[in-house]
């Protein structure tokens, strides 16, 4: 028994010695890594080798550009509603024959009917010319004619005024009335031209008769009275019958309701929006016509205007379709904001109307390529002169006095006082240790 115990003790001792040796070896390994010689410690605590951060003198156009969100829109827009030209103003001396707020059209007899879109001959982006039908509402056309102010009353036979003259000029533009008949009086020739305008577009013009037949009856009676007077050879009766017939004829015939015409100052125009669909209610605005070229409109903070001015170049992210643009107007709006309008020599595609895009406003530019360096390269010498530090040879440094110019997008235009001291491609200091 004592022999076995002694052998077991020896085995345990040998195992313990082995474990201690392994632990000592591990401790020795890590201690060796942590311990450093004086030389190693000196090398690690010494100052780093001096380094220079440099950049080359460049030659390029320096431009101060402001990016802004803009909308493609028309400066002049005519809005059509179910009751005519929505942005027209009613003449205070004439009764307004429509009620846009209720979505109903009120005729001369006081009866009402729902306004419904019944035909859409045009879509967004389409061109509109004089004499075209822009839209059909409740079976009736809305014509587009050339004119400088909206219709403000129904135009009827025997009426006179500048709105009659405007209508006559528009009818002459489409070849339905001779220029000699433009006299400001809604007479026989004008009635015939209005009737032709409707007939050529497959509609019937409304008339003063209002479908009652009363005027036709009166005309028939007046013509019969004239015939009877002529048969009786009664000169006084003939004169009276002629006067009565002429008066009736001058006041009857085709009319142009104000809700069936839109006068546009510049044609052709472009359909910029269609806000209705077939069969839907036409009580509100249904279509917009752009009567001028599309422009870019952006609103920016007044603090961002800087040197931006009319004529400043404008580019956009729509490079293929929006080209050759420049600022045409800068106007203040509320809350310290400024509205900037830019137009383009190349017409903007009508399909872009109301679309938003990023524009790049060139507030100032050098136009031609100039010598420039990163802004960080500029420093002052002991005399307060603006300088750049030229790096030559084996990191040899020398100051070059310069005149700074336009600063934009991280670059600075510079002109050396002595041209021979600095050239494009030279290295200049912008930082380092």
Buried (B, 14 or more C-beta within 10 A) or exposed (E): EEEEEEEEEEEEEEEEEEEEEEEEEEEEEEEEEEEEEEEEEEEEEEEEEEEBEBBEBBEBBBBBBBEBEBBBBBBEBBBBBBBBBBEBEBBEEEEBBBEBEEBBBBBBEEEEEEBBBBEBEBEBBBEBEBBBBBBBBBEBBBBBBBBEEBBBBBBBBBBEBEBBBBBBBBBBBBEBBEEEBBEBBBBEBBBBBBBBBBEEBEBEBBBBBEEEEEBEEBBEEBBEBBEEBBEEEEEEBBEBBBEBBEEBBBBBBBBBBBBBBBBBEBBBBBBBBBBBEEEEBBBBBBBBBBBBBBBBBBBBEEEBBEEBEEEBBBBBEBEEBBBEBBBBEBEEEEEEEBEBBBBBEEEBBBEBBEBEBEBBBBBBBBEEEBBBBBBBBBBEEEEEBBBBBBBEEEEEEEBBBBEBBBBBEEBBBBEBEEEEBBEEEBBBBBEEE
